[in-house]
Amino acid sequence: MSSKLGIIIISLFLIFSCSNSKKEAVYEPSNKLNPYDLYKEGLDAFEINDYFFASKKFSEAELNFENIELAAKASIMSSYSLYGISFYDRALENLERFLRTYPADKNIIYAHYLIAIIFFEQIEDEKKDLNPLTEANRKIDFFLKKYPNSDYAIDLKFKKDLIINQLAAKELFVAKYYISTQKWIPAINRLKVIVSDYNKTIFIEEALHRLVEIYFHIGLENEANKYAKILGYNYNSSEWFKESYRVLNKDYDFKLKRNKNKTNKKEQNLLKRIGEILK
C-alpha cells in the first residue's frame, strides 16, 4: 500500500508542477509580431493566388495591428481570400465577425456585398437546396434597400432578376411534381405563387397553361377559362396558349388538320393553274 501511495503522491506533484509551469508560460512576455510584415506576406501570397496562406497572414496581421482601420482592412482581406478558395462557410463566419467588430468601417458596404455574392454563388438548379437561393434573395433585398446608389447595386439588381427566375423555376418544378402525383390542390397553390409573385419571369406562360389544364381536368371549367383568357390576352402567340386552346377545344386538332388539308388543296390547284398557263 505504501508504494502505491508514494506513486500517487509523486503523480499529483508532477501534475501540479506541470500545471503551474504552463500557467507561467502563458504570461511570459513574447516578441510582438510586426503586423506590416504579416500584411505584406499576405498581400504577396494573394497576388499569386495563394489565397489559403494569404488568409492566414491577413488574420495574423489583424490580431497584431493596433490601428483599428488597418485591422479591419486585414480582416476583410482575409475574408476575401477565403472566398477566393470557395471556403464559403469560413468566409461567412469571418464576414459576420467583421460586421460585429468594425460596424463603422468604410468597407462595411463591401462586406454586405460579399455575403450576398457568396450565397448567390452557391445557388444550384431548381432541384437542389433552396437555402442559398432564399438567403441570397434576402441579402440582396437588404443591400438594395440600404445601399441603392452604391457601385455594387447594379450588379446585385441583375443577380436579383436571376434569383427571381430561379425561385419561379423552383415553384414550377414542385408544381409539376404534384401534378405527376395527382395532388391538384398543392399544385394549384404553387402555380398561383408564380402568377402572383413571379409574373414577369419566363415561367408565367407555362404556369397559366398548367392551371388551365388542372382546372379543366377536375371539372372547374370556369376557372380553366379564366386562366386561358389571361394567357390569351397576354401571350396569344405562344405555344402554351395553343396548348391551352387545345385542352379547351377537343376538336382543335381535327379543325387544324382540316384547315391544313384545305390549304394544301388550294396550293395544288394554284400550281395546276400555273402549269396550264405555262403550256
Secondary structure, DSSP 4 states (H G I P E B T S, - for coil): -HHHHHHHHHHHHHHHHHHHHHHHHHTS--PPP-HHHHHHHHHHHHHTT-HHHHHHHHHHHHHH--SHHHHHHHHHHHHHHHHHTT-HHHHHHHHHHHHHH-TT-TTHHHHHHHHHHHHHHT---TTS-SHHHHHHHHHHHHHHHH-TTSTTHHHHHHHHHHHHHHHHHHHHHHHHHHHHTT-HHHHHHHHHHHHHH-TTSTTHHHHHHHHHHHHHHTT-HHHHHHHHHHHHHHHTTSHHHHHHHHHH-TTHHHHHHHHHHHHHHHHHHHHHHHHHHH-
